[in-house]
Amino acid sequence: MPTAKPDSFLDLCRAAIGAQHVLTETEDKASYLTDWRQRYTGDALAVLRPGTTQEVAAIVHACHAHDFAIVPQGGNTGLCGGATPAAGEAAARGVVVLSLQRLNRIRQVDPVNNTVTVEAGVVLQQLQDAAREHDRLFPLSLAAEGSCTIGGNLSTNAGGTGVLRYGNTRELCLGLEVVTATGEVWEGLRGLRKDNTGYDLRDLFIGAEGTLGIITAAVMKLYPAPRARVTALAALQSPRDALALLSIAQSHAGSMLTGFELMSELCMTLVTRHYPQLRYPFAQPYPQLVLLELSDSESEEHARAIFETMMTAAFEAGVVLDAVVAESMQQSRDLWNLREHIPLAQVEEGKNIKHDIAVPISKVADFIETTDALLQAVFPGARMVTFGHLGDGNLHYNVSPPEGGDHDAFLANQDTVNRIVHDSVHRFGGSISAEHGLGQLKLEENARYKSGVELALMKAVKQTFDPRGLMNPGKVV
C-alpha cells in the first residue's frame, strides 16, 4: 500500500484544481469539519474544492495513489454525521474533505423528456427554480432546500414532504455520473425510464453516502407544474384518527394527494413559543394536527370541489374536529411554515434525542402509543416531539427532557433512549433510518438490527467498489 506523503499529495491537488481551492489553514477548514447539528467534529489534511468532474477524478486518482481517504461533502446539512470526518480517521490515515459545492451547473433542461441534468453541487432550491422556469415541477422538498445539494440528497436518498406522491430521491433519478474509488468516471447520465441491461449501478450509489464512489452529476425527473394547490390544516384527536383521515383522503383524491404531515400538539407548542410571529390558526390546542395538500393539473375549482367532498366525509365520520383551508398562496406558506419550523423550534428549545424512523403506515398509531408508554416508564415527564410524513410511514420521533429539565444531563441517556425507540421500531417491522441515512450516528445501531446475511452482502459490495476503504471511512458499513 502506498505511503501517505502530504506535501507531494497537496502539490498534486494544487496542480489539479488550483491552489486557491486547496484549503489547509485551520480557520478555512473549520466550517467543513463540523456537522450541521454540531455533534461531530473531525479533522482533515485539507478541504479540496474541485470545479469539474475531471477535477474530481484527478483528486480521487491522487488520493488512491497516496492512500488518502476521502469524505465527500455537499451542503453539509446532514443530520447523521455522514459528511464529517469520523473522529480518529485523520490520525489513523490521511483524510481530505472533498467539497462538491463548485460543481453547481445545470447542464440541461429537457421539458419534452421531463428531465433535468444537474451537477452534484446544485442547491435543491436552484433546481426547483430552474424547473419552474420551464413550467415544470421538481417535487423534492426539504426544510434545508435553500442549502442542501442534489449530490447530498442522492447520497442519503432524501425523502421530504412529497414522497407520498413522488417517492424518495431514488425514484426521482434516472441516471448518474460517478467518479469511482480509483478515479475513473462512470458515464451513466441516461434519461431513460426503461433500461433493462444488467445490474442497476445507479441504485447502488444512491443512498450509499459516498462510501462507494462520488456522484458528480445526475439526470432527475421533472413533472408538469400543477395548475392548482389546496392546502389545509386539520385538527384531530389521535394518530389513529389521522390514519383514518389518510384513508379517506386517498379514496377521494388519489394521486392528487401530495402532502400529508402529522404534527403533535407539543410540536405546535414549541413553534409558537419560539416563533410567535407564526400564527396558530385555531382558537384552542388539539392533540394532533395534519397538514395536507392536494395538487391538481386541471383547475382550482376542480381541486377545491374534491377537497370539500373529502373533508365533508371526514367530518361526518367524526375523524376531523376542526379545519382551516388556505385561501391564498401566502396562507398556504403560513401553514407550511408551522410544519417546517418544528426542527428549528427544537433547536431553540434545547438538546434532544432525534430519531428518523419508518414503520408500516398501518402500524404508526400503535408504534406511537407503545413507544410513548415505554419511554414514560423509564423517563417520566419526557416529551415526545412527534411529527413527519404519515403518508409514507416516516416519523421524526424526537425525545426531549421534561419541561425545565437539564438538557445535557438528559442527553447522557441517549443510548438508553435509542435502544427503547429502535427496539420498538424493529418489533413493528420498521427501519431505524427512513430518510436521513446512517452516517456515523447509526453505524453500530444498524449492525444490531440487520441480519448477518444482509450485512455480509453490504460488506461485499463495499469491498468490490472500494477495496482500499478510501471512500468515506467510518460510515454505513
Secondary structure, DSSP 4 states (H G I P E B T S, - for coil): -PPP-HHHHHHHHHHHH-GGGEE-SHHHHGGGSB-TTS--B---SEEE---SHHHHHHHHHHHHHHT-EEEEESSS--SSSTTSPPTTHHHHS-EEEEE-TT---EEEEETTTTEEEEETT-BHHHHHHHHHHTTEE-----TTTTT-BHHHHHHHT---TTHHHH--GGGGEEEEEEEETTS-EEEE----S---SS--HHHHHTTSTTSSEEEEEEEEE-EEPPSEEEEEEEEES-HHHHHHHHHHHHHHHGGGEEEEEEEEHHHHHHHHHH-TTSPP-SSS--SEEEEEEEEESS-HHHHHHHHHHHHHHHHHTT--SEEEE--SHHHHHHHHHHHHTHHHHHHHH---B--EEE--GGGHHHHHHHHHHHHHHHSTT-EEEEEEEGGGTEEEEEEEPSTT--HHHHHTTHHHHHHHHHHHHHHTT-BSBSSS--TTTSHHHHHHHS-HHHHHHHHHHHHHH-TT--BSTTS--
